[in-house]
Amino acid sequence: MKAIVETVETNKVRLDIEVEADEFSKAVDQAYRKLVKTTSIPGFRKGKAPRHIFERRYGKSVLYDEAFESLFPTVYARAVEETGIAPVDQPDVDVEQMEDGKPLVLKAQVTVKPEVTLGEYTTIGAPRGTAEVAMDEVDFQVEMLRERQAQLVPVEAPVEKGHFLTMDFEGSVGGEKFPGGAAQGYTLEVGSGRFIPGFEDQLLGMTKDETKDVNTTFPADYTVENLAGKEAVFKTTVKEIKKKELPEVNDEFAKSVASKDSVEELRKDIENRLLESKEQQIKRQHENEVVQRAVDMSTVEIPPVMIDRRADEMFKDLLERLEARKLTLDEYLRVTDQKLDDVRKEMKDAAGRNVKTDLVIEAIGKKENIEASQEEVDSAISNMSAAYRQKPEIIKSLLMNQGGIERLKDGIISDKTIALLTSRAIENAAHEGQAAEGGATVEEATETAKGATADSGEAQATAVSEETLAEPAGEEKTASAKQPRSRRKTKPEQE
C-alpha cells in the first residue's frame, strides 16, 4: 500500500492512498463469500451460486461496496500511521478507482490536529505561597463538631433567641384563612429568619402552652402574589421549648467525634487536615496561573470541529449531572435564569479555552520529551484497583477495551508536564529574587516537581476511571484512526 499526504489548507490534509490490486481482489472475493451465504438465487442453494451468477443478478457494485466497507478502516489506519498525521474528525473519501484487477485508489481529506507555536514558557517565573493555619480556624472546626453533637433539651423558661420551639399556628388575611398558612407541631429555631419579618421577634417571652396572635405583614416581593404586602394574623400556640446543649470539649469528646485519645490530638488532626487542604488549594491556584501564562503566550488555530466536539461533551456532562440530581434542563434554565442559547455559547467559549490549554500542554510535553513509563501506568492502575475494589487485571482489561490506556498515559504526561512548568516557574522566581515571603527556594522547587510527578498516577486514576469506566464499551469521545467512519463519494463504476 502507498500513502502520500498533502496539505490542502490550514489543519486539513489529503491522503492519496493506493491499495495493491491483489489486496483489493481478496477483499472483493471475501465480500462475495460473505454475501452469497445470505442471498437466494433461483436454481442454486444458499451460498452455492457462482460468483459470475451472483454478479449478474446483483451487480459488481454490491461486492465493491462491501469490500470497501471492510477494507477501508484498516487501510486508513495504516495510512495514518505511515504518514504520521493526527486526525481529529472523520475523513471525507473520494474513490478514484475501484475495479477488479486494478489497485484501489482513494483520496481521503481529513481535519488534523493543529500545530502550536509555543511562547517562551521556560522563562515563566511565579512563586508559590505556603499554607498556614490559624488557631481560630481550628477553634471554628471544633465548634462545628460540637454543633453536630448538640442535643436539644426541654426548658421551662420563656422563649429566647436560639431556642427551638414546637408550635401550632394558623394564619389569616382579612379574617380569611389562606393555603399554607397553618401547621401543627412545627419546629422553629427562634432568630433563624425562616419566617416572614417580625414573626419570630413576637415569639420572644412566650411560655409553654401560651397562645398569642402574631401580627405581621408579608413582604411586597413575597413569592405568593395574592399575599404580597398584605397584613396577616397568626394564632400561635407554643407547645414545647427546647435549647441546644453543646457537649464539653474534653478527651471523651475527642474519642467520640474522631477516635482521638485527647483534645490535643483532635486539634492537631484538624490542623493537619486544614493545612493539607490549603496546600492543595495553593498548588492548584499556582498550576492554573502558570499554565494560563503558558497558554496566553502561545498561538494555535483550532479547527472548529474540536471546539464543537468539546462543547458537546460538556453539554452531555451537564445533562448527566442534572439527571443525577433529578432535574430537567428546563428546570435548570429556570432556576439559573438562563436561556439555552446562552448556556451553549458559554460552553463553546469554555471549550475553546480548554482545547487550547490541552494542545499547549501536549506541545510542551512533546518538546520536553516527557513520557509515561510503564511503572507509572501500572501505579495508576493499581490506585484505580484500590479505589474500585477490583483486581488490577480487570481494570486494565476495561481500559484496553475502551481506549483508556492511551488516555491514562496522556493524563500522566499532562500532569508531569504541568509539574515541570510549575517547578520551573518557582525556580525562576527564586533566581530572580521575586519569591514572596514564605515562597519556595530552588531546592523546594525541585522537591515540588518530584512530588507533583508522584501524585500524577493517583490523580489520573481518579480522572480516567471516572471517565472510562462509566462509559459503555467501545464508545469514544474523539475521532479514532482505528475504526473510522467515512463520508464516501464514489465515481461511476467502470466496466
C-alpha positions as CSV (number, residue, x, y, z in Angstrom):
1,M,0.0,0.0,0.0
2,K,1.1,3.5,-0.8
3,A,0.1,6.6,1.1
4,I,1.1,10.2,0.4
5,V,0.0,13.2,2.5
6,E,-0.5,16.7,1.1
7,T,-1.6,19.8,3.0
8,V,-4.9,21.2,1.5
9,E,-5.3,24.2,3.8
10,T,-4.7,25.0,7.5
11,N,-5.3,22.0,9.6
12,K,-6.6,20.0,6.6
13,V,-4.7,17.4,4.6
14,R,-5.4,14.9,1.8
15,L,-4.2,11.4,1.8
16,D,-3.6,9.8,-1.6
17,I,-4.0,6.1,-0.9
18,E,-3.3,3.2,-3.3
19,V,-4.1,-0.3,-2.3
20,E,-2.5,-3.1,-4.3
21,A,-4.7,-4.9,-6.8
22,D,-4.2,-8.3,-5.1
23,E,-5.3,-7.0,-1.7
24,F,-8.4,-5.4,-3.2
25,S,-9.3,-8.5,-5.2
26,K,-9.0,-10.6,-2.0
27,A,-11.4,-8.2,-0.3
28,V,-13.9,-8.4,-3.1
29,D,-13.7,-12.2,-3.0
30,Q,-14.3,-12.2,0.7
31,A,-17.3,-9.9,0.2
32,Y,-18.7,-12.4,-2.4
33,R,-18.3,-15.3,0.0
34,K,-20.0,-13.3,2.8
35,L,-22.9,-12.0,0.8
36,V,-23.7,-15.2,-1.2
37,K,-24.4,-17.0,2.1
38,T,-27.3,-14.7,2.8
39,T,-28.9,-14.4,-0.7
40,S,-31.3,-16.6,-2.6
41,I,-30.8,-17.2,-6.3
42,P,-33.2,-19.4,-8.2
43,G,-31.6,-22.7,-9.2
44,F,-29.0,-22.6,-6.5
45,R,-28.8,-23.5,-2.9
46,K,-28.0,-20.6,-0.5
47,G,-24.2,-19.9,-0.6
48,K,-23.7,-22.1,-3.7
49,A,-24.3,-19.6,-6.6
50,P,-21.1,-19.0,-8.6
51,R,-19.7,-15.5,-8.4
52,H,-20.5,-14.6,-12.1
53,I,-24.1,-15.6,-11.5
54,F,-24.2,-13.5,-8.3
55,E,-22.7,-10.5,-10.1
56,R,-25.2,-10.9,-13.0
57,R,-28.1,-10.7,-10.6
58,Y,-26.9,-8.1,-8.1
59,G,-24.1,-6.3,-9.9
60,K,-20.5,-5.8,-9.1
61,S,-21.1,-2.6,-7.2
62,V,-22.6,-4.6,-4.3
63,L,-19.4,-6.5,-3.9
64,Y,-17.3,-3.4,-4.3
65,D,-19.3,-1.6,-1.6
66,E,-19.0,-4.5,0.8
67,A,-15.3,-4.9,0.1
68,F,-14.7,-1.1,0.6
69,E,-16.5,-1.1,3.9
70,S,-14.5,-4.0,5.3
71,L,-11.2,-2.8,3.8
72,F,-11.2,0.9,4.4
73,P,-10.8,1.1,8.2
74,T,-7.7,-1.0,8.1
75,V,-6.3,0.8,5.1
76,Y,-7.0,4.2,6.5
77,A,-5.4,3.3,9.9
78,R,-2.3,2.2,8.1
79,A,-2.1,5.4,6.0
80,V,-2.5,7.5,9.2
81,E,0.3,5.6,10.9
82,E,2.6,5.7,7.9
83,T,2.1,9.5,7.3
84,G,2.1,10.4,11.0
85,I,-0.9,12.7,10.8
86,A,-3.3,13.1,13.8
87,P,-6.9,13.2,12.6
88,V,-9.5,15.0,14.8
89,D,-12.5,14.2,12.6
90,Q,-13.9,11.5,10.3
91,P,-12.5,11.6,6.7
92,D,-14.3,12.6,3.5
93,V,-13.3,9.9,1.0
94,D,-13.4,10.0,-2.8
95,V,-13.0,6.7,-4.6
96,E,-10.9,7.4,-7.7
97,Q,-10.6,3.8,-8.9
98,M,-12.3,0.6,-7.8
99,E,-12.4,-2.4,-10.1
100,D,-11.1,-5.9,-10.2
101,G,-7.6,-6.4,-11.3
102,K,-6.6,-2.8,-10.6
103,P,-5.3,-1.0,-7.5
104,L,-8.0,0.6,-5.3
105,V,-7.2,4.4,-5.4
106,L,-8.6,6.7,-2.8
107,K,-8.3,10.3,-1.8
108,A,-9.2,11.0,1.9
109,Q,-9.5,14.6,3.1
110,V,-9.4,15.0,6.9
111,T,-9.0,17.7,9.5
112,V,-5.9,17.2,11.7
113,K,-4.6,18.4,15.0
114,P,-3.2,21.9,14.6
115,E,0.4,22.9,15.1
116,V,1.1,25.0,18.2
117,T,3.5,27.9,18.3
118,L,4.8,28.0,21.8
119,G,5.9,31.1,23.6
120,E,8.9,31.4,25.9
121,Y,7.3,29.2,28.5
122,T,10.7,28.3,30.0
123,T,11.0,31.9,31.3
124,I,7.8,32.0,33.3
125,G,8.5,32.9,36.9
126,A,5.9,32.6,39.6
127,P,6.4,32.0,43.3
128,R,4.1,29.6,45.2
129,G,3.0,30.6,48.6
130,T,2.9,28.5,51.7
131,A,-0.1,27.4,53.7
132,E,-0.7,28.4,57.3
133,V,-3.5,27.5,59.7
134,A,-4.6,30.0,62.4
135,M,-5.7,28.6,65.7
136,D,-9.1,30.4,65.4
137,E,-9.7,28.2,62.3
138,V,-9.1,25.1,64.4
139,D,-11.4,26.5,67.0
140,F,-14.1,27.0,64.4
141,Q,-13.9,23.4,63.3
142,V,-14.1,22.2,66.9
143,E,-17.2,24.3,67.3
144,M,-18.7,22.7,64.2
145,L,-18.0,19.3,65.7
146,R,-19.8,20.4,68.9
147,E,-22.8,21.6,66.9
148,R,-23.1,18.2,65.2
149,Q,-23.1,16.5,68.6
150,A,-25.5,19.0,70.2
151,Q,-28.7,17.8,71.8
152,L,-32.0,19.6,72.3
153,V,-33.2,19.6,75.9
154,P,-36.6,20.9,77.2
155,V,-36.6,24.1,79.3
156,E,-39.3,25.8,81.4
157,A,-38.1,29.3,80.7
158,P,-39.7,32.0,78.4
159,V,-38.7,31.9,74.7
160,E,-35.3,33.4,73.9
161,K,-33.4,33.7,70.7
162,G,-31.7,30.4,69.9
163,H,-34.5,28.4,71.5
164,F,-36.2,25.7,69.4
165,L,-39.9,25.8,69.6
166,T,-42.5,23.2,68.7
167,M,-45.7,25.2,67.9
168,D,-49.1,25.2,66.2
169,F,-50.2,28.2,64.1
170,E,-53.0,29.3,61.9
171,G,-52.8,32.4,59.7
172,S,-55.4,34.6,58.2
173,V,-55.6,37.7,56.0
174,G,-58.6,40.0,56.5
175,G,-60.1,37.2,58.6
176,E,-59.8,34.7,55.8
177,K,-57.6,31.6,56.0
178,F,-55.2,31.0,53.1
179,P,-53.4,27.9,51.8
180,G,-50.2,27.0,53.5
181,G,-50.9,29.3,56.4
182,A,-51.4,26.7,59.1
183,A,-49.3,23.9,60.7
184,Q,-49.2,21.7,63.8
185,G,-46.1,20.5,65.6
186,Y,-43.9,22.9,63.5
187,T,-40.3,23.2,64.8
188,L,-38.6,26.6,64.5
189,E,-35.3,28.0,65.8
190,V,-36.1,31.4,67.0
191,G,-33.9,34.0,65.3
192,S,-33.2,31.9,62.3
193,G,-35.1,34.2,60.0
194,R,-37.1,31.4,58.4
195,F,-40.4,33.1,58.9
196,I,-41.6,36.5,57.4
197,P,-40.1,39.6,59.1
198,G,-41.5,40.3,62.5
199,F,-42.9,36.9,63.3
200,E,-40.1,35.4,65.3
201,D,-39.5,38.6,67.3
202,Q,-43.0,38.4,68.7
203,L,-42.5,34.9,70.0
204,L,-39.8,36.2,72.5
205,G,-41.0,35.9,76.1
206,M,-43.8,33.4,75.4
207,T,-44.1,30.4,77.6
208,K,-45.1,26.8,77.1
209,D,-48.8,26.3,76.2
210,E,-49.2,30.1,75.8
211,T,-51.4,31.2,72.8
212,K,-50.9,34.6,71.1
213,D,-51.9,36.4,68.0
214,V,-48.8,37.3,66.0
215,N,-49.4,40.3,63.7
216,T,-47.2,40.5,60.6
217,T,-47.1,42.0,57.1
218,F,-46.0,39.9,54.1
219,P,-43.1,41.5,52.1
220,A,-44.0,43.4,49.0
221,D,-42.0,41.0,46.9
222,Y,-43.4,37.9,48.5
223,T,-43.5,35.0,46.1
224,V,-47.2,34.4,46.5
225,E,-48.6,37.4,44.7
226,N,-52.1,37.5,46.4
227,L,-50.3,37.7,49.8
228,A,-47.6,40.2,48.9
229,G,-47.8,43.3,51.0
230,K,-50.9,42.0,53.0
231,E,-51.3,42.2,56.7
232,A,-51.7,38.8,58.4
233,V,-52.6,37.4,61.9
234,F,-51.2,34.1,63.0
235,K,-52.8,32.5,66.0
236,T,-49.8,30.8,67.6
237,T,-49.5,28.3,70.4
238,V,-46.2,27.3,71.9
239,K,-46.2,23.5,72.6
240,E,-42.6,23.0,73.7
241,I,-39.5,25.0,74.3
242,K,-36.0,23.5,73.9
243,K,-32.5,24.8,74.0
244,K,-29.4,23.5,72.3
245,E,-26.9,21.8,74.7
246,L,-23.4,21.5,73.4
247,P,-21.0,18.8,74.7
248,E,-18.0,19.8,76.7
249,V,-14.7,19.7,74.8
250,N,-12.7,17.0,76.7
251,D,-10.9,13.8,76.0
252,E,-14.2,11.9,75.8
253,F,-15.5,14.3,73.2
254,A,-12.3,13.7,71.1
255,K,-12.8,10.0,71.3
256,S,-16.5,10.2,70.3
257,V,-16.1,12.5,67.3
258,A,-12.7,11.5,65.8
259,S,-11.4,8.4,67.7
260,K,-8.6,10.5,69.2
261,D,-7.2,10.0,72.7
262,S,-7.1,13.6,73.7
263,V,-8.3,17.1,72.8
264,E,-4.7,17.9,71.8
265,E,-4.6,15.0,69.3
266,L,-8.0,16.1,67.9
267,R,-6.9,19.7,67.4
268,K,-3.6,18.6,65.8
269,D,-5.5,16.3,63.4
270,I,-7.8,19.1,62.5
271,E,-4.8,21.4,61.9
272,N,-3.1,18.9,59.7
273,R,-6.3,18.4,57.6
274,L,-6.8,22.1,57.2
275,L,-3.1,22.5,56.2
276,E,-3.3,19.8,53.6
277,S,-6.5,21.3,52.2
278,K,-4.9,24.7,51.9
279,E,-1.7,23.3,50.4
280,Q,-3.7,21.6,47.7
281,Q,-5.7,24.8,47.0
282,I,-2.5,26.8,46.7
283,K,-1.0,24.2,44.5
284,R,-4.0,24.2,42.1
285,Q,-4.0,28.0,42.0
286,H,-0.3,28.1,41.2
287,E,-0.7,25.5,38.5
288,N,-3.6,27.4,37.0
289,E,-1.6,30.6,37.0
290,V,1.5,29.1,35.3
291,V,-0.5,27.1,32.8
292,Q,-2.6,30.1,31.8
293,R,0.5,32.2,31.3
294,A,2.0,29.4,29.0
295,V,-1.3,29.3,27.1
296,D,-1.6,33.1,26.7
297,M,1.9,33.3,25.2
298,S,1.2,30.5,22.7
299,T,-0.8,30.7,19.4
300,V,-2.8,28.0,17.7
301,E,-5.5,28.0,15.1
302,I,-8.0,25.4,16.4
303,P,-10.3,23.6,14.0
304,P,-13.9,24.3,14.8
305,V,-14.7,20.6,14.9
306,M,-12.5,20.2,18.0
307,I,-14.3,23.0,19.8
308,D,-17.7,21.8,18.8
309,R,-17.0,18.3,20.0
310,R,-15.6,19.5,23.4
311,A,-18.7,21.7,23.8
312,D,-21.0,18.8,23.0
313,E,-19.1,16.7,25.7
314,M,-19.6,19.5,28.2
315,F,-23.3,19.8,27.4
316,K,-23.7,16.0,27.7
317,D,-21.9,16.1,31.1
318,L,-24.3,18.8,32.3
319,L,-27.3,16.7,31.3
320,E,-25.9,13.7,33.1
321,R,-25.3,15.8,36.3
322,L,-28.9,17.2,36.1
323,E,-30.3,13.7,35.7
324,A,-28.3,12.5,38.7
325,R,-30.0,15.4,40.7
326,K,-33.4,14.5,39.2
327,L,-33.6,17.9,37.5
328,T,-34.7,18.6,33.9
329,L,-32.9,21.0,31.6
330,D,-35.9,23.4,31.7
331,E,-35.9,23.4,35.5
332,Y,-32.1,24.2,35.5
333,L,-32.6,27.0,33.0
334,R,-35.4,28.5,35.1
335,V,-33.5,28.3,38.4
336,T,-30.4,29.8,36.9
337,D,-32.3,32.3,34.8
338,Q,-30.6,31.4,31.6
339,K,-31.5,30.6,28.1
340,L,-30.3,27.5,26.3
341,D,-28.5,29.5,23.6
342,D,-26.6,31.4,26.4
343,V,-25.6,28.1,28.0
344,R,-24.4,26.7,24.7
345,K,-22.4,29.9,24.0
346,E,-20.7,29.9,27.4
347,M,-19.8,26.2,26.9
348,K,-18.4,26.9,23.4
349,D,-16.3,29.7,24.8
350,A,-15.0,27.5,27.6
351,A,-14.5,24.6,25.2
352,G,-12.2,26.8,23.0
353,R,-10.1,27.7,26.1
354,N,-9.9,24.1,27.3
355,V,-8.9,22.8,23.9
356,K,-6.2,25.4,23.5
357,T,-4.9,24.5,27.0
358,D,-4.8,20.8,26.2
359,L,-3.0,21.5,22.9
360,V,-0.4,23.7,24.5
361,I,0.3,21.3,27.4
362,E,0.6,18.5,24.9
363,A,3.0,20.5,22.7
364,I,5.2,21.4,25.7
365,G,5.2,17.7,26.8
366,K,6.4,16.7,23.3
367,K,9.1,19.4,23.2
368,E,10.3,18.3,26.7
369,N,10.3,14.6,25.6
370,I,8.0,13.8,28.6
371,E,6.7,10.2,28.5
372,A,4.6,7.9,30.7
373,S,6.6,5.0,31.9
374,Q,5.1,1.5,32.3
375,E,5.8,1.8,36.0
376,E,3.7,5.0,36.2
377,V,0.8,3.4,34.2
378,D,0.9,0.3,36.5
379,S,0.9,2.5,39.5
380,A,-2.2,4.4,38.3
381,I,-4.0,1.2,37.5
382,S,-3.1,-0.1,41.0
383,N,-4.6,3.1,42.5
384,M,-7.8,2.6,40.4
385,S,-7.9,-1.0,41.5
386,A,-7.9,0.0,45.2
387,A,-10.4,2.7,44.6
388,Y,-12.9,0.4,42.8
389,R,-12.0,-2.7,44.8
390,Q,-11.4,-4.6,41.5
391,K,-8.4,-6.7,40.5
392,P,-5.8,-4.7,38.5
393,E,-6.1,-7.1,35.6
394,I,-9.9,-6.4,35.4
395,I,-9.2,-2.6,35.5
396,K,-6.6,-2.9,32.8
397,S,-8.9,-5.0,30.6
398,L,-11.7,-2.4,30.9
399,L,-9.3,0.4,30.0
400,M,-7.9,-1.5,27.0
401,N,-11.3,-2.3,25.7
402,Q,-12.3,1.4,25.8
403,G,-9.1,3.1,24.7
404,G,-8.5,4.1,28.3
405,I,-4.8,3.1,28.4
406,E,-3.9,5.8,25.9
407,R,-6.0,8.4,27.8
408,L,-4.3,7.3,31.0
409,K,-0.9,7.8,29.5
410,D,-1.9,11.2,28.1
411,G,-3.1,12.2,31.6
412,I,0.1,11.2,33.2
413,I,2.1,13.1,30.6
414,S,-0.1,16.1,31.1
415,D,0.4,16.0,34.9
416,K,4.2,15.6,34.6
417,T,4.3,18.5,32.1
418,I,2.4,20.8,34.4
419,A,4.6,19.7,37.3
420,L,7.7,20.6,35.2
421,L,6.2,24.0,34.3
422,T,5.3,24.9,37.9
423,S,8.6,23.8,39.4
424,R,10.5,25.7,36.8
425,A,8.3,28.8,37.5
426,I,9.1,28.6,41.2
427,E,12.8,28.2,40.4
428,N,12.8,31.1,38.0
429,A,11.1,33.3,40.6
430,A,13.6,32.3,43.2
431,H,16.5,33.1,40.9
432,E,15.0,36.4,40.0
433,G,14.6,37.3,43.7
434,Q,10.9,37.6,43.2
435,A,9.7,34.9,45.6
436,A,7.1,36.4,48.0
437,E,7.5,36.0,51.8
438,G,7.2,32.3,52.5
439,G,7.8,31.4,48.8
440,A,9.8,28.3,47.8
441,T,13.5,28.1,47.3
442,V,15.2,26.5,44.3
443,E,15.6,23.3,46.4
444,E,12.0,23.3,47.4
445,A,11.0,23.8,43.7
446,T,12.8,20.6,42.8
447,E,11.0,18.7,45.5
448,T,7.8,20.2,44.3
449,A,8.3,18.8,40.9
450,K,9.1,15.3,42.3
451,G,6.0,15.4,44.5
452,A,3.8,16.5,41.6
453,T,5.1,13.8,39.4
454,A,4.5,11.2,42.0
455,D,1.0,12.4,42.5
456,S,0.1,12.2,38.8
457,G,-0.6,8.5,38.9
458,E,-3.2,8.9,41.7
459,A,-4.8,11.9,40.0
460,Q,-5.1,10.1,36.7
461,A,-6.5,7.1,38.5
462,T,-9.5,9.2,39.5
463,A,-9.8,11.2,36.3
464,V,-9.6,8.3,33.9
465,S,-11.6,5.9,36.0
466,E,-14.5,8.3,36.3
467,E,-14.4,8.9,32.6
468,T,-13.6,5.5,31.2
469,L,-15.3,3.0,33.5
470,A,-18.6,5.0,33.3
471,E,-18.8,4.8,29.5
472,P,-20.2,1.9,27.5
473,A,-17.5,-0.3,25.9
474,G,-16.5,0.9,22.6
475,E,-17.7,4.5,22.9
476,E,-15.1,7.0,22.1
477,K,-15.0,10.7,22.7
478,T,-12.6,11.6,19.9
479,A,-12.2,10.6,16.3
480,S,-10.1,7.4,16.0
481,A,-7.9,6.3,13.2
482,K,-8.5,2.7,14.2
483,Q,-12.1,2.3,13.1
484,P,-13.1,5.4,11.2
485,R,-16.4,6.1,9.5
486,S,-16.1,7.7,6.1
487,R,-18.1,10.1,4.1
488,R,-17.5,8.3,0.7
489,K,-18.1,9.7,-2.7
490,T,-17.7,7.1,-5.4
491,K,-17.0,7.8,-9.1
492,P,-19.2,5.9,-11.7
493,E,-18.4,2.2,-11.9
494,Q,-16.0,1.3,-14.7
495,E,-16.9,-1.8,-16.5
